[in-house]
Amino acid sequence: MTTKYLALLLLCSLFSACATEHAAAVPTPEPPYEATTTEGRTLYFFALARLRAGEGDPEGALTLLKSAMAADPASPSLHTAAAQIYLQQNKPEEALAECEAAIKLDPTLVQAQLLAGNILVTLQREKEAIPYLKKVMELEPTREEVYLHVAIFYLKTFEYEQAVDTLKALIKAAPDSPLGYYYLAKTYDQMRLPHEALSYYKKAVELKPDFEQALIEMGISQETQGQVADAIQTYKNLLEVNPSNVNVVSHLAQLYIQQHQLDEALTLLQRDGGDSLETQRKIGLLFLELERYDEAVTTFKGILAAEPNTHQVRFYLGSAYEEMEEPDSAIAEFAQIPVGSTYYLDAVGHLAYLYKEKGEVDRGLGLLKDEVKRDPSKIETYLVLAGLYESLERFKDGVEVLKSMNETMQADPRVTFRLGILYDKLGDKDQSVAMIKKTVAATPNDPQALNYLGYTYAEMGVNLEEALGYLKKAVQLKPDDGFILDSLGWTYFKLKRYEEAIYQLERAAELSDEDATVLGHLADAYCADHLYKKAIAIYKKLQKLEPERTDLAEKIRRCRQESSDK
């Protein structure tokens, strides 16, 4: 399987699902409340007030409630009912005053405490609301939504310990509250305690398996902790809950692609229906990556039938034809990408190489030269032209192209790196090293430049300790690159540190799919470390892979001779 198009698939942005940052609104008690008196006059006014409120006459209701209060000034329920009517009139401050009057008369009246807290939240005076809501929690410990509101206030104000304490109190009072566990997990997430967060997300999902937002957050938490297989399973579970969640489908497909599970990504996108053009584009790229070129062509053609000016898809279609070795069809597609498209220069580069493959070298070179004249500011065009000369083994012409650029452009690390390679192929090691050193100075974290410089020194047998430093850094940057590990192993070999050389070269052989050069280096290291049987076995393998090599018989003879001398 190739990975040529994998980067294109991964350009799609990964979804970032975050839970809603507020709990359910603190419920407002509904009026009217039962009067706490049995005095006839008070009950009469209270009953009339209820009637007026129900008829949509809040002013009349308030007048009657005031009469009831005059008859029974010690009734907290009357003040609470008045507060509710003030709220209906959009008079929150008056409503709050009535709640406070009720609470003064009876601090245990949950309805008044809850209403006061709700009014202050509505007024965005949440800090003042907290004492009222905490009192409700004390009076009625099972009111889940009140705990959540208090906890989320603490989250917003970064008072994490208070949020944790509040949510743990909720869980203690209501151990089957999935929201309690969910928001506790969110709190630990914000505290950067991912292990604790994940454990509480799992508990929330255990209590409520169809808790979609908790599943999303749990999957993200698993990803951030490197538990990719678990995250994939979580997203699959989520899609069983809500198969139409397009964000999750897209993200799971991207996750499959990152893990090189391309068949799974394709199956998922096709199962989703693939109706949108964006989904079809991803499916086409997956076909391309899986080398199912006929299906890629069919998919891209379908998109272009609907949107013929989608230059990106036309570029992919040309690439599919190119992979199928149908140059004329590929040329026809690339040629339709106009100047101004972000894919234009790439299309020109492909056209130039296609003309070369068809034996029309001058046409390909002319196309790139004309593009340099049309827009001499594009470094990429010079690089493609130099690369084409390199593929034709016209290394000097490649150098001339890059040297024709202005000084600023020549200082670009992409240019110095390419010049270093061209000088190397011309046999000018000094110029090559000078150019690669410029590249490393400009881009000290470029693993390819570090590798090239280190390997060049190793091949020349000079500056080996310096080469070791470059290559160790390159390995840190790309630890699974077999060719960089080969360079490191070969440098150890040159330093006669054979045990370290063998360790790196064995890893390199595995990661490079037993590249012939890497195998040759490993065999040389085995022989130098007196592991003659292993060395001879590899040399014989290379004789079959590269029958034209005349040096391998001599290497086998020398290994056998040294073995017999031991």
TORNUKOL-510745 format. One line per field, with one value per residue (C-alpha): residue number from 1; x, y, z. Coordinates in steps of 0.25 Angstrom, whole numbers, padded with zeros to 4 digits. Each point is the difference from the previous one (the first is absolute). Layout:
BEGIN
seq = c(NUM ...)
east = c(X ...)
north = c(Y ...)
up = c(Z ...)
END
This chain:
BEGIN
seq = c(1 2 3 4 5 6 7 8 9 10 11 12 13 14 15 16 17 18 19 20 21 22 23 24 25 26 27 28 29 30 31 32 33 34 35 36 37 38 39 40 41 42 43 44 45 46 47 48 49 50 51 52 53 54 55 56 57 58 59 60 61 62 63 64 65 66 67 68 69 70 71 72 73 74 75 76 77 78 79 80 81 82 83 84 85 86 87 88 89 90 91 92 93 94 95 96 97 98 99 100 101 102 103 104 105 106 107 108 109 110 111 112 113 114 115 116 117 118 119 120 121 122 123 124 125 126 127 128 129 130 131 132 133 134 135 136 137 138 139 140 141 142 143 144 145 146 147 148 149 150 151 152 153 154 155 156 157 158 159 160 161 162 163 164 165 166 167 168 169 170 171 172 173 174 175 176 177 178 179 180 181 182 183 184 185 186 187 188 189 190 191 192 193 194 195 196 197 198 199 200 201 202 203 204 205 206 207 208 209 210 211 212 213 214 215 216 217 218 219 220 221 222 223 224 225 226 227 228 229 230 231 232 233 234 235 236 237 238 239 240 241 242 243 244 245 246 247 248 249 250 251 252 253 254 255 256 257 258 259 260 261 262 263 264 265 266 267 268 269 270 271 272 273 274 275 276 277 278 279 280 281 282 283 284 285 286 287 288 289 290 291 292 293 294 295 296 297 298 299 300 301 302 303 304 305 306 307 308 309 310 311 312 313 314 315 316 317 318 319 320 321 322 323 324 325 326 327 328 329 330 331 332 333 334 335 336 337 338 339 340 341 342 343 344 345 346 347 348 349 350 351 352 353 354 355 356 357 358 359 360 361 362 363 364 365 366 367 368 369 370 371 372 373 374 375 376 377 378 379 380 381 382 383 384 385 386 387 388 389 390 391 392 393 394 395 396 397 398 399 400 401 402 403 404 405 406 407 408 409 410 411 412 413 414 415 416 417 418 419 420 421 422 423 424 425 426 427 428 429 430 431 432 433 434 435 436 437 438 439 440 441 442 443 444 445 446 447 448 449 450 451 452 453 454 455 456 457 458 459 460 461 462 463 464 465 466 467 468 469 470 471 472 473 474 475 476 477 478 479 480 481 482 483 484 485 486 487 488 489 490 491 492 493 494 495 496 497 498 499 500 501 502 503 504 505 506 507 508 509 510 511 512 513 514 515 516 517 518 519 520 521 522 523 524 525 526 527 528 529 530 531 532 533 534 535 536 537 538 539 540 541 542 543 544 545 546 547 548 549 550 551 552 553 554 555 556 557 558 559 560 561 562 563 564 565 566)
east = c(0000 0005 0000 0001 -0014 -0002 0004 -0011 -0010 0006 -0002 -0014 -0001 -0004 -0012 0001 -0012 -0002 -0011 -0010 0006 -0013 -0009 -0015 -0006 -0003 -0015 -0010 -0011 -0013 -0011 -0009 0005 -0009 -0002 0005 -0012 -0014 -0005 -0012 0003 0014 -0005 -0011 0011 0009 -0010 -0004 0014 0002 -0012 0005 0013 -0006 -0008 0012 -0002 0013 -0002 -0013 0006 0011 -0010 -0008 0013 0004 -0014 0003 0014 -0007 -0009 0011 0014 0007 -0003 0013 -0009 -0007 0013 0005 -0013 0002 0014 -0005 -0010 0011 0008 -0012 0001 0015 0003 0011 0005 -0014 -0001 0013 -0004 -0012 0008 0009 -0012 -0005 0014 0001 -0014 0004 0014 -0004 -0010 0007 -0009 0004 0015 -0001 -0007 0010 0011 -0006 -0003 0015 0004 -0009 0006 0014 0003 0004 0010 -0012 -0009 0010 -0004 -0015 0003 0008 -0011 -0009 0010 0001 -0016 -0002 0012 -0005 -0002 0010 -0002 0004 0013 0004 -0003 0009 0011 0000 0001 0012 0005 -0002 0008 0011 -0003 0002 0001 -0013 -0006 0005 -0005 -0014 -0001 0005 -0011 -0010 0006 -0001 -0015 -0003 0009 -0007 0002 0007 0000 0008 0010 0001 0002 0010 0008 -0001 0006 0012 0002 0001 0009 0009 -0002 -0004 0001 -0010 -0009 0000 -0005 -0012 -0003 -0001 -0009 -0009 -0001 -0002 -0012 -0006 0006 -0007 0006 0005 0008 0007 0004 0006 0008 0004 0005 0008 0006 0004 0007 0008 0005 0004 -0011 -0003 -0006 -0009 -0004 -0004 -0009 -0006 -0004 -0005 -0009 -0004 -0005 -0009 -0006 -0001 0003 -0002 0010 0008 0011 0003 0000 0009 0010 0000 0003 0012 0004 0000 0008 0010 0002 0001 -0013 -0004 -0010 -0007 -0001 -0006 -0010 -0005 -0001 -0007 -0009 -0003 -0006 0010 -0010 0008 0010 0010 -0002 0001 0014 0005 -0005 0007 0013 -0001 -0002 0012 0008 -0005 0005 -0015 0002 -0012 -0009 0007 -0002 -0014 -0002 0008 -0008 -0013 0004 0005 -0013 -0007 0010 0009 0009 0005 0015 0004 -0008 0005 0014 -0003 -0007 0013 0008 -0008 0002 0015 0000 -0007 0010 -0010 0009 -0009 -0013 0009 0005 -0014 -0004 0012 -0001 -0014 0005 0001 0010 -0004 -0004 0007 0003 0005 0015 -0001 -0008 0011 0011 -0008 -0002 0015 0003 -0011 0006 0014 -0006 -0007 0014 -0003 0011 0001 -0015 0001 0012 -0006 -0013 0008 0009 -0012 -0006 0013 -0001 -0015 0003 0014 -0004 -0004 0011 -0008 0001 0015 0001 -0009 0008 0013 -0006 -0004 0015 0004 -0009 0007 0014 0002 0006 0007 -0012 -0008 0011 -0001 -0015 0001 0012 -0008 -0009 0002 0009 -0012 -0007 0013 0001 -0013 0003 -0007 0009 0013 -0004 -0003 0013 0007 -0005 0003 0014 0002 -0005 0010 0011 0003 -0001 0005 -0011 -0010 0004 0000 -0014 -0005 0006 -0007 -0013 0002 0004 -0013 -0009 0007 -0012 0000 0002 0003 0011 0006 0000 0006 0011 0003 0000 0009 0010 -0001 0002 0012 0006 0002 -0006 -0007 -0003 -0006 -0008 -0005 -0005 -0008 -0006 -0004 -0008 -0006 -0004 -0006 -0009 -0003 0002 -0007 0007 0008 0010 0004 0002 0009 0008 0002 0004 0009 0007 0002 0006 0010 0004 0002 -0011 -0006 -0010 -0007 0001 -0007 -0011 -0003 0001 -0009 -0011 0003 -0001 -0014 -0005 0005 -0006 0014 0005 0012 0010 -0005 0002 0014 0004 -0005 0007 0013 -0002 -0003 0013 0008 -0006 0004 -0014 0004 -0012 -0010 0008 0002 -0015 -0003 0011 -0007 -0013 0005 0006 -0014 -0006 0012 0006 0008 0008 0014 0005 -0008 0008 0012 -0007 -0005 0015 0006 -0011 0003 0015 -0001 -0009 0010 0011 -0007)
north = c(0000 0014 0012 0010 0006 -0003 0015 0005 -0009 0006 0014 0000 0006 -0009 0003 0006 -0003 0007 -0001 0011 0009 0002 -0009 0000 0013 0001 -0003 0012 -0005 0002 0009 0000 -0006 -0004 0010 -0003 0006 -0005 0014 0002 0014 -0003 -0013 0008 0010 -0011 -0007 0012 0003 -0014 0003 0013 -0006 -0011 0010 0008 0012 0000 0014 -0004 -0012 0008 0009 -0011 -0007 0013 0000 -0015 0004 0011 -0010 -0010 0007 -0013 -0008 -0003 -0007 0013 0007 -0011 0000 0015 -0002 -0009 0010 0011 -0009 -0002 0016 -0001 0007 -0009 0010 0001 -0015 -0002 0009 -0008 -0013 0006 0004 -0014 -0006 0009 -0005 -0015 -0003 -0015 0004 -0007 0007 0014 -0004 -0007 0012 0010 -0008 -0001 0015 0003 -0010 0007 0014 -0006 0001 -0014 0002 0006 -0012 -0010 0001 -0001 -0013 -0006 0002 -0008 -0011 0000 0000 -0010 -0008 -0007 0012 -0004 0012 0010 -0008 0001 0015 0003 -0010 0007 0014 -0005 -0006 0013 0008 -0011 -0004 -0014 -0006 0006 -0006 -0013 0000 0005 -0012 -0010 0005 -0002 -0014 -0004 0005 -0006 -0011 -0003 0014 -0001 0015 0000 -0009 0007 0014 -0006 -0006 0014 0006 -0009 0002 0015 -0003 -0008 -0013 -0009 -0013 0004 0007 -0013 -0008 0009 0000 -0015 0001 0009 -0009 -0012 0007 0005 -0008 0010 0012 0006 0011 -0008 -0010 0011 0005 -0013 -0003 0013 -0003 -0014 0006 0010 -0011 -0008 -0011 0001 -0014 0003 0013 -0007 -0009 0011 0008 -0013 -0002 0015 -0003 -0011 0010 0011 -0006 0014 0008 0004 0007 -0013 -0008 0010 0000 -0016 -0001 0010 -0008 -0013 0007 0005 -0015 -0004 -0008 0005 -0012 0003 0015 -0003 -0010 0011 0011 -0009 -0005 0015 0001 0009 0009 0013 0004 0002 -0015 -0004 0007 -0007 -0013 0003 0003 -0013 -0008 0007 -0004 -0014 -0001 -0002 0009 -0003 0003 0013 0004 -0003 0008 0012 0000 0000 0012 0008 -0003 0007 0011 0001 0011 -0007 0001 -0008 -0012 0001 0000 -0013 -0006 0003 -0006 -0013 -0001 0002 -0011 -0009 0004 0007 0012 0006 -0001 0006 0011 0004 0002 0007 0010 0004 0006 0015 0011 0005 -0013 -0005 -0013 0007 -0001 -0015 -0003 0007 -0009 -0012 0003 0003 -0014 -0007 0006 -0005 -0014 0001 0003 0015 0005 0014 0002 -0003 0009 0011 0000 0003 0010 0008 -0001 0006 0011 0003 0000 0001 0002 -0015 -0008 -0013 0001 0001 -0012 -0008 0004 -0004 -0013 -0003 0003 -0009 -0012 0002 -0001 0014 0005 0012 0005 -0002 0008 0011 0001 0002 0010 0009 0003 0013 0000 0000 -0012 -0008 0002 -0008 -0013 -0008 0006 -0002 -0015 -0003 0007 -0009 -0012 0004 0004 -0014 -0007 0009 -0005 0013 -0004 0013 0008 -0010 0000 0015 0001 -0011 0008 0012 -0008 -0005 0014 0005 -0012 -0007 -0009 -0005 -0015 -0003 0011 -0005 -0014 0004 0008 -0011 -0011 0008 0001 -0015 -0003 0009 -0005 0014 0007 -0013 0005 0013 -0009 -0009 0013 0004 -0014 -0002 0012 -0004 -0013 0007 0008 -0012 -0013 -0009 0004 -0012 0007 0010 -0011 -0006 0012 0000 -0015 0003 0011 -0009 -0011 0011 0003 -0015 -0001 -0012 -0005 0014 0000 -0014 0004 0012 -0007 -0012 0010 0008 -0013 -0003 0014 0002 -0013 -0006 0010 -0005 0011 -0002 -0015 0002 0009 -0010 -0011 0008 0002 -0014 -0004 0010 -0005 -0014 -0004 -0007 -0009 0011 0009 -0011 -0003 0014 0002 -0013 0006 0013 -0008 -0005 0014 0007 -0010 0011 0003 -0005 0003 -0009 -0013 0007 0004 -0015 -0005 0010 -0004 -0015 0003 0008 -0011 -0011 0009 0001)
up = c(0000 -0003 0009 -0012 0002 0015 0003 -0009 0008 0013 -0004 0004 0014 0012 0007 0014 0008 0013 0010 0002 0010 0008 0008 -0001 0005 0014 0000 0004 0010 -0006 0007 0007 0014 0011 0010 0014 0007 0003 0003 -0009 -0005 -0004 -0007 -0007 -0006 -0003 -0008 -0008 -0003 -0006 -0008 -0005 -0004 -0008 -0007 -0004 0009 0008 0005 0006 0006 0007 0006 0006 0005 0007 0006 0005 0005 0008 0006 0002 0000 0005 -0012 -0008 -0011 -0003 -0003 -0008 -0009 -0001 -0005 -0011 -0005 0000 -0009 -0009 -0001 -0003 0013 0006 0010 0007 -0001 0007 0011 0002 0000 0011 0008 -0001 0004 0012 0005 -0003 -0004 -0003 -0011 -0012 -0010 0004 0001 -0014 -0006 0006 -0006 -0014 0000 0003 -0011 -0010 0004 -0002 0015 0001 0012 0008 -0004 0005 0015 -0003 -0009 0011 0010 -0010 0000 0015 0001 -0012 -0003 -0012 -0009 -0010 -0009 0012 0002 -0014 -0001 0012 -0005 -0014 0006 0007 -0013 -0007 0011 0000 0015 -0003 0014 0003 -0013 0004 0014 -0005 -0011 0010 0010 -0012 -0002 0014 0001 -0014 -0003 -0013 -0006 -0013 -0001 0013 -0005 -0014 0006 0010 -0012 -0007 0013 0000 -0015 0003 0012 -0010 0007 -0012 0008 0010 -0011 -0008 0012 0002 -0014 0000 0012 -0007 -0012 0009 0006 -0013 -0012 -0010 0007 -0014 0005 0011 -0011 -0008 0011 0005 -0014 -0001 0014 -0005 -0012 0008 0009 -0012 0002 -0015 -0001 0012 -0006 -0013 0007 0008 -0013 -0006 0013 -0002 -0014 0005 0008 -0011 -0014 -0006 0008 -0012 0008 0007 -0013 -0006 0012 0001 -0015 0002 0012 -0008 -0011 0011 0004 -0015 0002 -0014 -0002 0013 -0004 -0014 0006 0010 -0010 -0010 0011 0003 -0014 -0005 -0005 0002 -0010 0011 0004 -0014 -0001 0012 -0006 -0013 0007 0008 -0013 -0005 0012 0000 -0015 -0004 -0012 -0008 0012 0003 -0015 0001 0013 -0005 -0013 0008 0008 -0012 -0007 0011 0002 -0012 0005 0012 -0003 0012 -0005 -0014 0005 0007 -0012 -0008 0011 -0001 -0015 0002 0010 -0010 -0010 -0010 -0003 -0010 0009 0011 -0009 -0004 0014 0005 -0012 0004 0014 -0003 0004 0014 0005 0013 -0008 -0013 0003 0005 -0013 -0008 0007 -0003 -0014 -0002 0006 -0009 -0012 0004 0002 -0014 -0006 -0002 0009 -0007 0001 0015 0002 -0008 0008 0013 -0006 -0006 0014 0006 -0010 0003 0015 0004 0015 0002 0007 -0003 -0015 0001 0009 -0009 -0012 0007 0004 -0014 -0004 0011 -0004 -0014 0007 -0006 0014 -0005 -0007 0013 0008 -0011 0002 0015 -0001 -0010 0012 0007 0013 0010 -0008 0000 0015 0002 0007 -0010 -0011 0008 0003 -0015 -0004 0010 -0006 -0014 0004 0006 -0013 -0007 0009 0006 0015 0006 -0007 0004 0015 -0001 -0005 0009 0012 -0004 0000 0014 0005 -0006 0005 0011 0002 -0014 0002 -0015 -0001 0013 -0005 -0014 0007 0010 -0010 -0010 0011 0003 -0015 0000 0013 0006 0012 0005 0014 -0006 -0010 0012 0007 -0013 -0001 0014 -0001 -0013 0007 0011 -0010 -0008 0008 -0009 -0013 -0004 -0009 0011 0009 -0011 -0001 0015 0000 -0011 0007 0012 -0009 -0005 0014 0002 0011 -0006 0010 0000 -0015 -0001 0010 -0009 -0013 0004 0003 -0013 -0008 0006 -0001 -0015 -0004 -0002 -0010 -0007 0004 0015 -0001 -0006 0012 0010 -0007 0001 0015 0002 -0007 0008 0013 -0003 -0003 -0013 -0002 0001 -0009 -0011 0001 -0004 -0010 -0007 0001 -0007 -0011 -0004 0002 -0008 -0009 -0007 0012 -0001 0014 0008 -0004 0005 0013 0002 -0003 0010 0011 -0002 0001 0013 0005 -0003 0006 0014)
END
